[in-house]
């Protein structure tokens, strides 16, 4: 078992996870992301969540950034002071636990490939999370290629997420049909580059996949994520346990 923590731009969620099944052992706890989402402020919230569970073991955290060897090389929807920060070290100091941090979309994808919509698929699989932005996780025969961040592909002169994220649909008050055209344009671009065998769509909109997935024209099958908002927590917990078992 490990504690999974999902750090987002609006909220930070956590729960202990059974890493054999991917199931949350208790109801997840949530604290709003601090308005000034600096390393000290976010670390304090993660420490509060760990304390709520009286946790002392392995902790896995998602983070909305490119993460290499525990260090954030970017920052999306959190304070820019995170760039260049050793996120593993910040969270380990704050909680007093061994913490492993990974990109948020990568964590969700790890969970979906292990227990969810991608568990029976090989080949090239993309996890695409449509939320405040667009997160991506790429797997080749089950192996993660980390930090793809393909939501920032430029499509018609703009980051793809500026048009095709769930947030963009809400801000522009687009119908599901009009938004589906923009999602389709983005997925067709990704398909031309990588020829995937499967797209898994995550984020809150995955619960309403029937409103837009049938309108997509990509050749690869497109399926909704199976683990919902638990995917990031579960994937981070699995990664944390794996880190403690490395020699």
CORVENSUL-V870127 format. One record per backbone hydrogen bond with DSSP energy under -0.5 kcal/mol. NH is the residue of the N-H (numbers start at 1). CO is the residue of the C=O. E is the energy in kcal/mol with one decimal. If there is no record, write none. Layout:
<<NH | CO | E> <NH | CO | E>>
//
This chain:
<<2 | 17 | -1.5> <3 | 58 | -2.4> <4 | 2 | -0.5> <4 | 15 | -2.6> <5 | 60 | -2.7> <6 | 13 | -3.2> <7 | 5 | -0.6> <7 | 62 | -0.7> <8 | 6 | -0.6> <8 | 11 | -1.8> <12 | 31 | -2.7> <13 | 6 | -2.2> <14 | 29 | -2.2> <15 | 4 | -1.9> <17 | 2 | -2.9> <18 | 23 | -2.8> <19 | 17 | -1.0> <21 | 18 | -0.9> <22 | 18 | -2.9> <23 | 18 | -0.6> <25 | 16 | -2.9> <26 | 16 | -0.6> <29 | 14 | -2.7> <31 | 12 | -2.3> <33 | 10 | -1.5> <37 | 35 | -1.1> <38 | 36 | -2.1> <42 | 38 | -2.7> <43 | 39 | -2.5> <44 | 40 | -1.9> <45 | 41 | -1.5> <46 | 42 | -2.4> <47 | 43 | -2.2> <48 | 44 | -2.1> <49 | 45 | -2.3> <50 | 46 | -2.4> <51 | 47 | -2.2> <52 | 48 | -1.9> <53 | 49 | -1.2> <54 | 51 | -1.3> <55 | 50 | -2.6> <59 | 98 | -2.3> <60 | 3 | -3.0> <61 | 100 | -2.8> <62 | 5 | -2.6> <63 | 102 | -1.5> <65 | 63 | -2.3> <68 | 71 | -2.4> <71 | 68 | -2.0> <72 | 85 | -2.5> <73 | 66 | -3.0> <74 | 66 | -0.6> <76 | 64 | -2.3> <77 | 75 | -0.5> <79 | 37 | -1.0> <82 | 79 | -1.8> <83 | 80 | -1.6> <84 | 72 | -3.8> <85 | 82 | -2.8> <87 | 70 | -1.6> <87 | 85 | -1.3> <88 | 70 | -1.4> <90 | 86 | -2.1> <91 | 87 | -2.5> <92 | 88 | -2.4> <93 | 89 | -2.4> <94 | 90 | -2.1> <95 | 91 | -2.3> <96 | 92 | -2.2> <99 | 97 | -0.7> <100 | 59 | -2.4> <102 | 61 | -2.3> <104 | 63 | -1.6> <107 | 103 | -2.1> <108 | 104 | -2.0> <109 | 105 | -2.5> <110 | 106 | -2.5> <111 | 107 | -1.9> <112 | 108 | -2.2> <113 | 109 | -2.6> <114 | 110 | -1.7> <115 | 111 | -3.2> <116 | 111 | -0.9> <116 | 112 | -0.6> <118 | 112 | -1.6> <119 | 116 | -1.6> <121 | 118 | -1.6> <125 | 123 | -0.7> <125 | 139 | -2.6> <126 | 198 | -2.6> <127 | 137 | -2.9> <128 | 126 | -0.6> <128 | 200 | -3.4> <129 | 127 | -0.5> <129 | 135 | -2.7> <130 | 128 | -0.6> <130 | 202 | -2.0> <131 | 129 | -0.8> <131 | 133 | -2.8> <135 | 129 | -2.2> <137 | 127 | -2.1> <138 | 145 | -0.8> <139 | 125 | -2.5> <140 | 143 | -2.5> <141 | 123 | -2.9> <141 | 139 | -0.5> <142 | 123 | -0.5> <143 | 140 | -1.8> <145 | 138 | -3.1> <146 | 144 | -0.7> <149 | 136 | -0.6> <152 | 149 | -1.3> <153 | 150 | -1.4> <155 | 153 | -0.7> <155 | 158 | -3.2> <156 | 154 | -0.5> <158 | 155 | -1.3> <160 | 153 | -2.3> <161 | 151 | -1.9> <162 | 159 | -1.5> <163 | 159 | -0.5> <163 | 160 | -1.5> <164 | 160 | -2.9> <165 | 161 | -1.2> <166 | 131 | -0.5> <167 | 131 | -2.4> <169 | 165 | -1.6> <170 | 166 | -2.0> <171 | 167 | -2.8> <172 | 168 | -2.2> <173 | 170 | -0.6> <174 | 169 | -2.2> <179 | 175 | -2.6> <180 | 176 | -2.4> <181 | 177 | -1.3> <182 | 178 | -1.0> <183 | 179 | -2.4> <184 | 180 | -2.8> <185 | 181 | -2.1> <186 | 182 | -1.9> <187 | 183 | -2.8> <188 | 184 | -2.6> <189 | 185 | -1.5> <190 | 186 | -2.2> <191 | 187 | -2.7> <192 | 188 | -2.0> <193 | 189 | -1.5> <194 | 190 | -2.3> <195 | 191 | -2.3> <197 | 124 | -3.4> <198 | 124 | -1.2> <199 | 221 | -2.5> <200 | 126 | -3.1> <201 | 199 | -0.5> <201 | 223 | -2.8> <202 | 128 | -3.2> <202 | 200 | -0.6> <205 | 130 | -0.7> <206 | 203 | -2.0> <207 | 204 | -1.6> <208 | 205 | -2.0> <209 | 206 | -1.2> <211 | 208 | -2.3> <212 | 209 | -1.2> <213 | 209 | -2.7> <215 | 212 | -1.5> <216 | 213 | -1.8> <221 | 197 | -0.7> <223 | 199 | -2.5> <225 | 201 | -2.9> <230 | 227 | -1.8> <231 | 228 | -1.4> <234 | 230 | -2.6> <235 | 231 | -2.9> <236 | 232 | -2.3> <237 | 233 | -2.0> <238 | 234 | -2.2> <239 | 235 | -2.1> <240 | 236 | -2.2> <241 | 237 | -2.2> <242 | 238 | -2.2> <243 | 239 | -2.0> <244 | 240 | -1.6> <245 | 241 | -1.0> <246 | 242 | -0.6> <246 | 243 | -0.7>>
//
